[in-house]
C-alpha cells in the first residue's frame, strides 16, 4: 500500500479512569481526582487534569501524590468494571466509523477508517472532529485523536493533541513533525535506550535519523536500531489489525560475542527486561510470570521461570526476578542469546493495597509453574469510593466512613451534584451497588 493514501487514527481517551469517576460522580466534575491504591505501596493509576495541574502524574507513588493534592482533592479506589463498561461503549461507537479497531488498552485504539482512504488532511480533520463530538455527546467523555500516514506518528500526534484535541499530520511532513521531538516519544525507546542515545549526543528524533548505520546499530542493537531509525523518519507501514488476546510480552537478543560472565549477562538481561516491561506497560497489563531464556554456545537452550502469587507491572520487581533466574556462565558455559518474557498477563483489576506479592521460585527448567491464587482480603464495612444503593435515596457512593458511620453522596451521571447523607454503618437500607448503576 502506498504510504500516501493511508490514514491511521489513534484515539486515546483523556485521563480515562479519573474522567469515568467525574462523569458518574458529578460532585467531582471539576475537582482534583486520583484513582489508585491508597495503601503504603499504592501508586496513582489515574489523575484528573485538575490533579495534574498540581504536578501529579500516573504511576507516581500515592504517598507523594497525596502531599501534592490540594484540600479539595479526592483519592478513589479503581472501579475497573465501570471503566470496562464505558470502554466498550466508546469503542462500539468508534466501530461505527471504523470496523477494524486495534485496541491497545481500555482507553486507546488504532483505526484505519476505509472512508478516509485517499482523503485530504481537511477531510480527516472533519472526520476526527465529528467522531470526538459524537463520543462526547453520547458517552460524556473526552477523546483526543491523532491522525497520520502510520501508527507511530498517529500515536505521537494524539499525545501532543491532549487534552481535548485533534492533530492531523499532513502526509509527507512526518519526518519534519518528528524531528524536534525527544527520542523517548518513540515506541521502543525506554529509559535505557534514551540514556545510551543521550550519551552519544542524540536527544531528538532528527538527531537519531542523522546517525550513521554503524552508530545506530552499536548503540541500540542491530534489529532495534534499524527499526527505530526507520520509525524516526516517519516511515511506518505496519497494519492496523484486530489484536488477538495478548499472551505474553517479550524481548530477546543475540549477542555479537558470547557472554562469559554473570555481570555482563545481568546487565543485558536488565536491558531486555526494560524492553519487555515497556511492552507490558504499553499494553496496560500486569504479569504473574517471568521467563528467562538462555541459549548457550553449544546451542542448548534453558528456560527458567518464576510465578508470583499476584501479578505486577512494577519494573524493579520483574527485573529482579529475571536476574535471579540467571545461570552463571562461568559455571554453565557462554551465552549467545538471552530472552526475557512476562506472561500470565491480565488487566490490572486489583487495588495494589490488597495484592500480596510472594515470589515462588521454580528451580526446574520447566516452562511455568502455577501456584494457588493470593488469598482474598475481604473488606469489612464500607470503604470510601464504594458504590451504594439505598432503598429510599437510590444510587450513590461512599464519601467517608468511620466511627460506626458512613456518609453517602447520592448522585449518578444524570443527577447533577448530589446530596450527602450520613447513616449508621449497619443501616439495613444500604446495600452494595452495581458499577453500572451510576451510569443511570
Ligand atoms: Mg488515555
Boltz pocket constraint, residues with backbone or C-beta under 6 A from the ligand:
constraints:
  - pocket:
      binder: B
      contacts: [[A, 12], [A, 13], [A, 14], [A, 15], [A, 16], [A, 107], [A, 108]]
      max_distance: 6.0
